[in-house]
Amino acid sequence: MDKQTFIIAGVIFIATYLLATAIYFLFKRYITAKEATLLQERVRLDDFRAHLERQLMELNLKFSVSEGKWKELNHLVLAGQTPKVLPNMHGVTSTFLSQHGINRSEIKVDKNLLFVITPFHEDLSDEFAAVKEAGESLDFNVNRGDERVEADSIFLQILNLILSSNIIVANITGRNPNVFYELGLAHAFDKKVILISHHSSPIPFDVQAKRILFYKDNEELKAKLTPMLKEYSKN
């Protein structure tokens, strides 16, 4: 190879290297920008979801200002808390689980796991903190579905938490659709469920519906929930 050919080959090599490097950094910049855009979109959607959930809760609270209105809105929940002889749901639930890649026979119930079904927005974060404090005082490991995503999706994580939990606390304040869906799953899988709901009026709901824990503030929630958790953990 003569000197001129060697120089041309070197120039081509350097040009190719520089072009490949430029393409790499441009592609990396594109991916970074794409990820940033997706992250911004996710944050926007999370904020929008929280806004809708808050509006839904406020609307439902307006429609449940009296005992009669509350019972009218929550008649299905009240009916679900009445002991009944249900048909064998094993085949139905097994099909549902297999469709999501879960074998229930492989799920082990953790006697110390307390799963909390609650809306994922700040309006009820203090209530979750109260439930968490009550549970941890009895050595429960208290989890909420959005705290740590380990499964392929948040739904699969929630489903696994429902199946593996010993006790489930469901906050039905505001009649959040996701809460009711997860509550339906918990009932279908015959889990031990404690329903809690805030009420802002002095109506003694806790006397009228003894299987639902009503509270006026977080201190009352902790005071009522702690002995219930202790009782449920013995069964």
ZAZA-521168 format. One line per 8 residues: their letters; for each residue x, y, z of N, C-alpha, C. Coordinates in steps of 0.1 Angstrom, whole numbers, always signed. Atoms other than C-alpha are relative to their C-alpha. Layout:
BEGIN
a	X:Y:Z:X:Y:Z:X:Y:Z | ... .
//
This chain:
BEGIN
mdkqtfii	+9:-12:+0:+0:+0:+0:+9:+12:+0 | -8:-12:+1:+15:+33:-11:-5:+10:+10 | +3:-10:-10:+15:+64:+11:-13:+7:-2 | +12:-7:+3:-13:+81:-7:-13:-8:+4 | +11:+9:-3:-36:+51:-4:-2:-1:+15 | +0:+1:-15:-27:+48:+33:-7:+12:+6 | +5:-13:-5:-36:+85:+39:-15:+0:-3 | +15:+0:+3:-70:+81:+21:-7:-10:+9 .
agvifiat	+6:+9:-9:-78:+50:+41:-1:+5:+14 | +0:-6:-13:-69:+68:+73:-11:+11:+1 | +10:-11:+0:-91:+98:+64:-14:-6:+0 | +13:+7:+1:-120:+74:+55:-4:-6:+14 | +2:+6:-13:-116:+56:+88:-4:+11:+11 | +3:-10:-9:-115:+88:+108:-14:+6:-2 | +13:-5:+3:-145:+102:+90:-11:-9:+4 | +11:+10:-3:-165:+70:+95:-1:+0:+16 .
yllataiy	+0:+0:-14:-155:+70:+132:-8:+13:+6 | +6:-13:-4:-166:+107:+136:-15:+0:-3 | +15:+1:+4:-199:+100:+118:-7:-9:+9 | +6:+9:-9:-206:+70:+139:-2:+6:+14 | +0:-7:-13:-198:+90:+171:-11:+10:+0 | +11:-10:+0:-221:+118:+160:-14:-6:+0 | +13:+7:+0:-249:+94:+152:-4:-5:+14 | +2:+6:-14:-245:+77:+186:-5:+11:+10 .
flfkryit	+4:-10:-9:-247:+110:+205:-13:+6:-4 | +13:-5:+4:-276:+123:+184:-11:-10:+4 | +10:+10:-3:-295:+90:+190:-2:+0:+16 | +1:-1:-15:-287:+92:+228:-7:+12:+4 | +7:-13:-3:-299:+128:+229:-15:-2:-3 | +14:+3:+4:-331:+117:+211:-7:-8:+10 | +6:+9:-10:-337:+89:+235:-2:+7:+14 | +2:-8:-12:-331:+112:+265:-11:+10:+0 .
akeatllq	+11:-10:+2:-355:+138:+251:-13:-8:+0 | +12:+9:+0:-380:+110:+245:-4:-4:+14 | +2:+5:-13:-377:+97:+280:-5:+12:+9 | +5:-12:-7:-381:+133:+294:-14:+3:-3 | +14:-3:+5:-412:+138:+273:-10:-10:+6 | +9:+10:-6:-427:+105:+285:-2:+2:+15 | +1:-3:-14:-419:+114:+321:-9:+12:+3 | +9:-12:-1:-436:+148:+317:-14:-4:-2 .
ervrlddf	+14:+4:+3:-466:+131:+302:-6:-8:+11 | +5:+8:-11:-468:+106:+330:-3:+9:+12 | +3:-9:-11:-466:+134:+356:-13:+7:-2 | +12:-7:+3:-493:+153:+338:-12:-9:+1 | +12:+9:-1:-516:+122:+336:-2:-3:+15 | +1:+2:-14:-509:+115:+373:-8:+12:+7 | +6:-12:-6:-519:+151:+382:-15:+0:-4 | +14:+0:+5:-550:+148:+360:-9:-10:+7 .
rahlerql	+7:+11:-7:-560:+115:+376:-3:+4:+14 | +3:-5:-14:-556:+130:+411:-11:+11:+0 | +10:-11:+1:-577:+160:+400:-14:-6:-1 | +13:+7:+2:-605:+137:+388:-4:-7:+12 | +4:+8:-12:-604:+115:+419:-4:+10:+11 | +4:-9:-10:-606:+146:+441:-14:+6:-3 | +14:-5:+3:-636:+160:+422:-10:-11:+2 | +10:+11:-3:-653:+126:+424:-3:-2:+14 .
melnlkfs	+2:+1:-14:-647:+124:+461:-8:+11:+5 | +7:-11:-5:-660:+159:+467:-15:-1:-4 | +14:+2:+4:-691:+151:+446:-8:-10:+8 | +6:+11:-8:-698:+119:+464:-3:+4:+15 | +2:-5:-14:-694:+136:+498:-12:+9:+1 | +12:-9:+0:-720:+162:+488:-13:-8:-1 | +12:+8:+1:-744:+134:+480:-2:-10:+11 | +1:+9:-12:-738:+116:+513:+0:+7:+13 .
vsegkwke	-1:-8:-12:-744:+143:+538:-9:-5:+11 | +9:+6:-11:-771:+123:+557:+1:-15:+0 | -1:+14:-1:-774:+88:+569:-8:-7:-11 | +8:+6:+10:-801:+80:+544:+7:+0:-14 | -7:-2:+12:-781:+94:+515:+12:-9:-1 | -12:+9:-1:-750:+75:+526:-4:-14:-3 | +5:+14:+2:-769:+42:+527:-5:-2:-14 | +5:+1:+13:-785:+49:+494:+12:-2:-10 .
lnhlvlag	-12:+0:+8:-751:+55:+478:+8:-13:+2 | -9:+11:-3:-734:+26:+495:-8:-13:+3 | +9:+11:-3:-762:+0:+495:+7:-13:-4 | -7:+12:+4:-740:-25:+476:+11:-4:+10 | -10:+3:-10:-712:-22:+501:-6:-6:+13 | +7:+5:-12:-736:-27:+530:-4:-14:-2 | +5:+13:+3:-751:-57:+513:+12:-10:+0 | -12:+9:+0:-716:-71:+508:+6:-3:+13 .
qtpkvlpn	-5:+3:-14:-708:-69:+545:-10:-9:+8 | +9:+9:-6:-738:-91:+553:+4:-14:-3 | -5:+13:+3:-727:-127:+558:-10:-8:-8 | +8:+8:+9:-741:-149:+530:+7:-13:-4 | -6:+12:+6:-736:-184:+516:+2:+3:-15 | -3:-3:+14:-719:-177:+483:+3:-13:-8 | -3:+12:+8:-715:-202:+454:+15:-2:+0 | -14:+3:+1:-681:-218:+449:+6:+8:-11 .
mhgvtstf	-6:-9:+10:-660:-191:+432:+14:-5:-4 | -14:+4:+2:-628:-212:+430:+3:+0:-15 | -3:+1:+14:-631:-219:+393:+1:+13:-7 | +0:-13:+6:-639:-183:+384:+12:+8:+3 | -12:-7:-4:-611:-168:+404:+12:-6:-5 | -12:+7:+6:-586:-194:+392:+2:+4:-14 | -1:-4:+14:-594:-185:+356:+5:+15:-1 | -5:-14:-1:-590:-148:+364:+14:+1:+2 .
lsqhginr	-14:-1:-4:-557:-153:+380:+9:-6:-11 | -8:+6:+10:-544:-176:+353:+2:+9:-12 | +0:-10:+11:-552:-149:+327:+11:+10:+3 | -11:-10:-3:-527:-127:+346:+13:-7:+4 | -12:+7:-2:-501:-154:+349:+3:-3:+15 | -2:+2:-14:-507:-161:+386:-6:-14:+4 | +5:+13:-5:-511:-196:+402:-2:+2:+15 | +3:-3:-14:-529:-191:+435:+6:-10:+9 .
seikvdkn	-6:+10:-9:-515:-223:+449:+14:+3:+4 | -14:-4:-3:-481:-207:+448:+1:+13:+8 | +0:-12:-8:-492:-176:+467:-1:-4:+15 | -1:+3:-15:-483:-177:+504:-5:+12:+7 | +5:-11:-8:-503:-156:+528:+10:+4:+11 | -9:-5:-11:-481:-134:+550:-8:+5:+11 | +8:-4:-11:-496:-132:+584:+2:+14:+5 | -3:-13:-4:-479:-99:+590:-2:+11:-10 .
llfvitpf	+2:-10:+10:-489:-82:+558:-14:+6:+1 | +12:-7:+0:-516:-56:+559:+0:+9:-12 | +1:-8:+12:-527:-42:+526:-11:+10:+1 | +10:-11:-1:-545:-8:+524:-4:+3:-14 | +6:-4:+12:-568:-2:+495:-5:+15:+2 | +3:-14:-3:-571:+36:+492:+3:+8:-13 | -4:-8:+12:-572:+63:+465:+14:+6:+1 | -14:-5:+1:-538:+75:+454:+1:+15:-1 .
hedlsdef	-1:-14:+1:-541:+112:+461:+2:+6:+14 | -4:-6:-13:-530:+136:+489:-11:+2:+10 | +11:-3:-9:-565:+142:+503:-2:-11:+11 | +2:+11:-9:-564:+108:+520:+13:-5:+5 | -13:+5:-5:-527:+106:+528:+1:-1:+15 | +0:+0:-14:-532:+114:+564:-7:-12:+6 | +7:+12:-4:-557:+86:+567:+8:-12:-1 | -9:+11:+2:-533:+62:+552:+11:-1:+11 .
aavkeage	-10:-1:-11:-506:+74:+577:-6:-5:+13 | +7:+5:-12:-531:+67:+605:-1:-15:+0 | +1:+14:+1:-538:+32:+593:+14:-7:+1 | -13:+5:+0:-501:+26:+588:+6:+0:+15 | -4:-1:-14:-494:+37:+624:-7:-10:+8 | +7:+10:-8:-521:+15:+638:+5:-14:-3 | -5:+13:+4:-509:-15:+618:+14:-3:+5 | -14:+2:-4:-472:-10:+626:+1:-2:+16 .
sldfnvnr	+0:+2:-14:-481:-8:+663:-2:-14:+4 | +3:+14:-2:-492:-44:+660:+10:-9:-8 | -10:+7:+8:-461:-54:+640:-4:-5:-14 | +4:+3:+14:-479:-55:+607:+9:+8:-10 | -7:-7:+11:-460:-47:+575:-11:+6:-9 | +12:-7:+6:-484:-21:+560:+5:+5:-14 | -3:-4:+14:-484:-16:+522:-12:+6:-7 | +10:-6:+9:-502:+5:+497:+5:-3:-14 .
gdervead	-4:+5:+13:-503:-4:+460:+10:+8:-8 | -8:-9:+8:-484:+26:+447:+14:+3:+6 | -12:-3:-7:-456:+26:+472:+13:-5:-6 | -12:+6:+6:-431:+3:+454:-4:-10:-10 | +4:+9:+11:-437:-12:+420:+11:-10:-3 | -9:+10:+2:-420:-45:+418:-4:-9:-12 | +5:+9:+11:-442:-64:+393:+1:+8:-13 | -1:-6:+13:-445:-57:+356:-10:+12:-1 .
siflqiln	+10:-11:+0:-475:-34:+363:-5:+2:+14 | +5:-3:-13:-490:-17:+393:-12:-9:+3 | +12:+8:-2:-522:-38:+388:+4:-14:+5 | -4:+13:-4:-503:-71:+391:+6:+1:+14 | -6:-1:-14:-485:-58:+422:-12:+1:+10 | +12:+0:-9:-519:-49:+438:-7:-13:+1 | +6:+13:+0:-533:-82:+428:+7:-10:+9 | -8:+9:-8:-504:-101:+444:-1:+4:+15 .
lilssnii	+1:-5:-14:-507:-79:+476:-13:-4:+6 | +13:+5:-4:-544:-87:+478:+0:-15:+4 | -1:+14:-3:-537:-124:+476:+9:-4:+11 | -10:+4:-10:-507:-125:+499:-3:+6:+14 | +2:-7:-12:-521:-102:+526:-8:-8:+10 | +8:+6:-10:-535:-114:+559:-13:+8:+2 | +11:-9:-2:-558:-84:+564:+0:+11:-10 | +1:-12:+9:-570:-57:+540:-9:+10:+6 .
vanitgrn	+8:-11:-4:-582:-23:+550:-3:+8:-12 | +5:-7:+12:-603:-5:+524:-6:+13:+4 | +6:-13:-3:-610:+32:+526:-10:+4:-11 | +10:-3:+11:-643:+38:+507:-4:+14:+0 | +4:-14:+1:-644:+75:+514:+1:+5:-14 | +0:-6:+14:-653:+93:+482:-4:-10:-11 | +5:+9:+10:-664:+61:+464:+9:-1:-12 | -9:+1:+11:-633:+58:+443:-2:-12:-8 .
pnvfyelg	+2:+12:+8:-638:+34:+414:+11:-11:+1 | -11:+10:-1:-604:+18:+417:-1:-7:+14 | +2:+6:-13:-610:+12:+454:-11:-11:+0 | +11:+9:+1:-643:-5:+447:+4:-13:-8 | -4:+11:+8:-628:-27:+420:+10:-9:+8 | -10:+8:-8:-599:-38:+443:-8:-7:+12 | +8:+5:-11:-625:-43:+471:-7:-12:-5 | +7:+11:+6:-645:-66:+448:+9:-12:-1 .
lahafdkk	-9:+11:+1:-614:-87:+442:+3:-6:+13 | -2:+5:-14:-607:-89:+479:-11:-9:+5 | +11:+8:-5:-642:-102:+486:-1:-13:-8 | +1:+12:+9:-641:-126:+456:+11:-11:+5 | -11:+9:-5:-608:-141:+471:-2:-3:+14 | +4:+4:-14:-625:-144:+505:+11:+5:+10 | -10:-5:-9:-600:-121:+522:-7:+7:+12 | +6:-7:-12:-605:-106:+557:+2:+15:-3 .
vilishhs	+0:-14:+3:-615:-70:+550:-6:+9:+10 | +5:-10:-9:-620:-40:+572:-3:+12:-8 | +4:-12:+7:-640:-11:+556:+1:+12:+9 | +0:-12:-8:-633:+24:+568:-6:+11:-9 | +6:-11:+8:-651:+56:+558:-1:+12:+9 | +1:-12:-8:-649:+92:+570:-15:+5:-1 | +13:-7:+0:-681:+110:+580:+2:+13:+7 | -1:-13:-5:-684:+147:+587:-11:+4:+9 .
spipfdvq	+12:-3:-8:-717:+146:+605:+0:-8:+13 | +0:+8:-13:-725:+134:+641:-9:-12:+0 | +8:+12:+1:-747:+106:+628:+8:-12:+4 | -8:+12:-6:-737:+74:+647:+0:-12:-10 | +0:+10:+10:-730:+54:+616:+6:-13:+5 | -6:+12:-5:-708:+30:+636:-9:-8:+8 | +11:+8:-7:-739:+19:+655:-9:-6:-10 | +9:+5:+10:-760:+15:+624:+6:-11:-9 .
akrilfyk	-7:+10:+9:-734:-5:+604:+12:-4:+7 | -11:+3:-8:-711:-22:+628:+12:-6:-7 | -11:+6:+8:-690:-39:+601:+7:+10:-8 | -7:-10:+7:-679:-6:+587:+5:+10:+11 | -6:-9:-9:-655:+16:+607:-1:+14:-5 | +2:-14:+3:-666:+52:+606:+9:+9:+10 | -8:-9:-9:-643:+80:+619:-2:+14:-4 | +1:-14:+2:-644:+117:+623:+14:+7:-3 .
dneelkak	-14:-5:+1:-606:+123:+625:+9:-12:+1 | -10:+11:+0:-574:+103:+623:+3:-6:+13 | -2:+6:-13:-571:+99:+660:-11:-10:+3 | +11:+10:-1:-605:+82:+661:+2:-12:-8 | -3:+11:+10:-595:+61:+631:+10:-9:+7 | -10:+9:-6:-564:+48:+649:-5:-7:+13 | +6:+6:-12:-583:+43:+682:-9:-12:-3 | +10:+11:+3:-610:+22:+665:+7:-11:-8 .
ltpmlkey	-6:+10:+9:-588:+4:+640:+9:-10:+7 | -10:+8:-6:-561:-9:+663:-7:-13:+7 | +6:+13:-6:-584:-33:+684:-7:-9:-11 | +6:+8:+11:-602:-44:+651:+11:-8:-6 | -11:+7:+6:-568:-53:+636:+4:-12:+9 | -4:+10:-10:-559:-72:+668:-10:-12:+0 | +10:+10:+1:-592:-91:+666:+1:-8:-12 | +0:+7:+13:-590:-99:+629:+13:-9:-1 .
skn	-12:+7:+1:-554:-111:+633:-1:-14:+7 | +2:+12:-7:-566:-138:+657:-8:-11:-7 | +9:+9:+7:-591:-153:+633:+7:-7:-11 .
//
